[in-house]
Amino acid sequence: MEKVKLGNSDIMVSPITFGGNVFGWTIKEKESFRMLDGFVDAGFNLIDTADTYSKWVQGNNGGESETIIGNWLQKRGKREDVVIATKLGGEMDERQKGLSAKYIKKAVESSLWRLRTDYIDLYQSHYDDPETPFHETMAAFDELVKEGKVRIIGASNLSAERITQSNRFASENNLALYQTLQPLYNLYDRERFEKEYLPLVEEKGLSVLSYYSLASGFLSGKYKDSDDLKTSKRGKDVKKYMNERGFRILEALGTVAKQKGVPMAQVAIAWLLHKPFITSPIASATNDQQLKDLVAAASLKLSTEQVEILDKESAYY
């Protein structure tokens, strides 16, 4: 499998990233281990999570996903075989959130402890913190890189302007730069990325790790009507896609999937991989079939005409 480089670093990653938001949410530790084993055994190596995963589940406090990954790393002894990406900035509780220097120092130690490792390959700002000056955040990140606790840094839900300001300051002061961007991007959610982020990505060479590659499972084609939403824990996240444009995209996906003889989920991920600005889309798997689709999507080749069909039917203008 051909791996790709993250930013200007020497970190080489697989063309698909496993999204760890499902760990401790839709699957427990045993099933999580099985998904991670299958993913890595197939030659993939990038695993993405966040300190807040999966705080939204009743009875959870956050940190469940990192803990499961850490337990897996300890039991399998594969730390050097994988690239671990995690995020901070989301609200763990009223006192644990944001991107202040003080909190960054605390948050990284908590993540390192849960992940059972002494370094994080990619540490990302999960959400912006308008109350903290970006120069404070970047100086704190740089300190972590110098200490060897973090290899490189990235940004997720920050505006393009905020990333530009942060990297300009970092460059002028010889600090670590944001080298990756983790945006919402898939066949349905195209507009903000293509209008706001794509010019920045192309100008600065940021590596893009797009999340919700399957639009919370909608692009797999398993949600046909409102009754289907009741069968999934992600149903409430899918409702917004069930409109004329959403069903038009599903129809196009179905056409291409039939031509290729593969499930729609594979086509949706392959479409992302055919975009030169996408480095490694993030997708999750909670069962063997989903994992199989994830692995197969990495080598699925679409024709120029098939990509054009998907581009046209998913157009937002």
ZAMARGU-4260 file (C-alpha; in steps of 0.2 Angstrom, whole numbers, plus 5000, padded with zeros to 4 digits):
<rodrens>
0) 5000/5000/5000 | 5007/5017/4995 | 5007/5029/5010 | 5007/5048/5010 | 5016/5061/5019
5) 5008/5072/5033 | 5012/5090/5029 | 5031/5093/5029 | 5035/5080/5042 | 5042/5062/5039
10) 5026/5054/5045 | 5019/5042/5032 | 5001/5037/5033 | 4989/5026/5025 | 4976/5033/5012
15) 4962/5030/5024 | 4961/5035/5043 | 4951/5025/5056 | 4939/5036/5065 | 4940/5032/5084
20) 4924/5041/5088 | 4914/5025/5088 | 4925/5017/5102 | 4915/5018/5118 | 4900/5023/5109
25) 4893/5012/5096 | 4905/4998/5100 | 4914/4993/5116 | 4932/4988/5119 | 4931/4970/5113
30) 4924/4975/5096 | 4935/4990/5095 | 4950/4979/5097 | 4944/4968/5083 | 4941/4983/5071
35) 4958/4990/5075 | 4967/4973/5072 | 4958/4971/5055 | 4963/4989/5050 | 4981/4987/5055
40) 4983/4969/5048 | 4977/4976/5031 | 4991/4988/5030 | 4983/5004/5037 | 4991/5014/5051
45) 4982/5031/5055 | 4970/5031/5069 | 4961/5047/5074 | 4952/5051/5090 | 4949/5065/5103
50) 4949/5068/5121 | 4930/5071/5121 | 4926/5055/5113 | 4913/5049/5118 | 4907/5061/5131
55) 4890/5062/5123 | 4885/5045/5128 | 4875/5044/5144 | 4887/5038/5158 | 4903/5043/5149
60) 4914/5057/5155 | 4925/5058/5139 | 4942/5049/5136 | 4934/5032/5133 | 4940/5031/5115
65) 4958/5036/5120 | 4957/5023/5134 | 4952/5009/5122 | 4965/5014/5110 | 4978/5014/5124
70) 4973/4997/5130 | 4974/4990/5113 | 4992/4998/5110 | 4998/4990/5126 | 4991/4973/5123
75) 4996/4972/5105 | 5013/4981/5107 | 5011/4990/5090 | 5015/5008/5095 | 5028/5010/5082
80) 5017/5002/5068 | 5003/5015/5070 | 5001/5034/5069 | 4990/5041/5083 | 4981/5057/5080
85) 4971/5065/5094 | 4963/5082/5098 | 4960/5094/5112 | 4949/5109/5115 | 4932/5102/5116
90) 4923/5103/5133 | 4927/5089/5145 | 4919/5099/5158 | 4917/5118/5163 | 4935/5119/5168
95) 4943/5108/5155 | 4941/5115/5138 | 4949/5128/5126 | 4967/5131/5119 | 4975/5141/5133
100) 4993/5136/5137 | 4989/5130/5154 | 4976/5119/5148 | 4986/5112/5133 | 4999/5106/5145
105) 4986/5098/5156 | 4976/5090/5142 | 4991/5082/5133 | 4997/5073/5149 | 4979/5066/5151
110) 4979/5060/5133 | 4996/5053/5134 | 4991/5043/5150 | 4975/5037/5142 | 4984/5032/5126
115) 4997/5023/5136 | 5011/5031/5126 | 5024/5044/5128 | 5021/5054/5112 | 5007/5059/5101
120) 5010/5059/5082 | 4998/5072/5077 | 4990/5083/5090 | 4976/5094/5084 | 4965/5109/5090
125) 4948/5102/5090 | 4938/5118/5091 | 4944/5136/5091 | 4945/5145/5108 | 4941/5164/5104
130) 4946/5168/5122 | 4964/5163/5120 | 4976/5173/5108 | 4982/5161/5094 | 5000/5166/5098
135) 4998/5158/5116 | 4991/5142/5108 | 5005/5141/5095 | 5019/5144/5108 | 5011/5130/5119
140) 5010/5118/5105 | 5028/5122/5100 | 5034/5118/5118 | 5026/5101/5117 | 5035/5097/5100
145) 5051/5103/5108 | 5048/5092/5123 | 5045/5077/5111 | 5027/5074/5117 | 5020/5079/5101
150) 5028/5076/5083 | 5017/5088/5073 | 5001/5098/5076 | 4985/5101/5066 | 4969/5110/5066
155) 4951/5104/5064 | 4936/5116/5066 | 4946/5132/5066 | 4942/5145/5052 | 4954/5147/5038
160) 4957/5164/5044 | 4962/5158/5061 | 4973/5145/5054 | 4982/5157/5043 | 4985/5169/5057
165) 4991/5156/5068 | 5003/5149/5055 | 5009/5166/5050 | 5014/5170/5069 | 5022/5153/5070
170) 5032/5155/5055 | 5038/5172/5060 | 5044/5166/5077 | 5051/5149/5071 | 5037/5139/5080
175) 5029/5123/5075 | 5016/5126/5061 | 4999/5118/5059 | 5003/5105/5045 | 4986/5096/5044
180) 4968/5101/5042 | 4953/5090/5048 | 4937/5097/5040 | 4920/5091/5037 | 4920/5085/5019
185) 4910/5072/5009 | 4899/5071/4994 | 4885/5080/5003 | 4896/5092/5014 | 4906/5101/5001
190) 4902/5119/5001 | 4912/5126/5016 | 4927/5116/5013 | 4928/5120/4994 | 4925/5139/4997
195) 4934/5142/5013 | 4948/5130/5015 | 4953/5123/4998 | 4962/5139/4993 | 4972/5138/5010
200) 4976/5120/5008 | 4982/5122/4990 | 4993/5137/4994 | 5001/5131/5010 | 5001/5112/5006
205) 4991/5107/5022 | 4987/5088/5023 | 4968/5085/5023 | 4960/5072/5034 | 4942/5074/5031
210) 4929/5068/5043 | 4912/5061/5042 | 4917/5054/5025 | 4901/5044/5024 | 4890/5058/5031
215) 4886/5048/5047 | 4882/5033/5037 | 4870/5041/5025 | 4881/5039/5010 | 4881/5020/5013
220) 4863/5020/5007 | 4856/5012/5022 | 4844/5026/5027 | 4830/5027/5014 | 4816/5035/5025
225) 4813/5042/5042 | 4809/5024/5049 | 4827/5019/5045 | 4833/5033/5057 | 4825/5025/5072
230) 4836/5010/5070 | 4853/5019/5072 | 4861/5029/5086 | 4867/5041/5072 | 4849/5043/5066
235) 4847/5061/5072 | 4863/5066/5063 | 4857/5059/5047 | 4840/5068/5046 | 4848/5083/5038
240) 4854/5074/5023 | 4837/5067/5019 | 4831/5079/5006 | 4831/5081/4987 | 4849/5084/4985
245) 4854/5070/4997 | 4843/5057/4988 | 4850/5063/4971 | 4868/5060/4978 | 4862/5042/4983
250) 4855/5039/4966 | 4872/5043/4958 | 4881/5033/4971 | 4870/5018/4967 | 4873/5020/4948
255) 4892/5020/4950 | 4891/5006/4963 | 4881/4995/4952 | 4894/4999/4937 | 4908/4994/4949
260) 4899/4980/4957 | 4903/4986/4975 | 4893/4994/4989 | 4889/5012/4989 | 4900/5016/5004
265) 4916/5010/4995 | 4911/5022/4980 | 4909/5037/4992 | 4926/5035/5000 | 4934/5032/4983
270) 4927/5048/4977 | 4936/5057/4991 | 4952/5048/4987 | 4951/5054/4969 | 4952/5072/4975
275) 4971/5077/4974 | 4968/5088/4990 | 4962/5074/5001 | 4976/5065/5010 | 4967/5052/5021
280) 4949/5053/5024 | 4942/5047/5041 | 4929/5033/5042 | 4924/5021/5055 | 4919/5003/5055
285) 4909/4994/5068 | 4907/4977/5060 | 4916/4966/5048 | 4907/4971/5032 | 4910/4990/5036
290) 4929/4986/5039 | 4929/4976/5022 | 4922/4991/5013 | 4934/5003/5021 | 4949/4992/5016
295) 4943/4989/4998 | 4939/5008/4995 | 4957/5012/4996 | 4961/5002/4980 | 4944/5006/4971
300) 4947/5015/4955 | 4934/5026/4947 | 4934/5032/4929 | 4934/5050/4925 | 4916/5049/4919
305) 4911/5041/4936 | 4919/5055/4946 | 4911/5068/4935 | 4894/5060/4938 | 4897/5061/4957
310) 4903/5079/4956 | 4888/5084/4946 | 4875/5076/4956 | 4882/5082/4972 | 4884/5100/4966
315) 4878/5113/4979 | 4876/5127/4967
</rodrens>
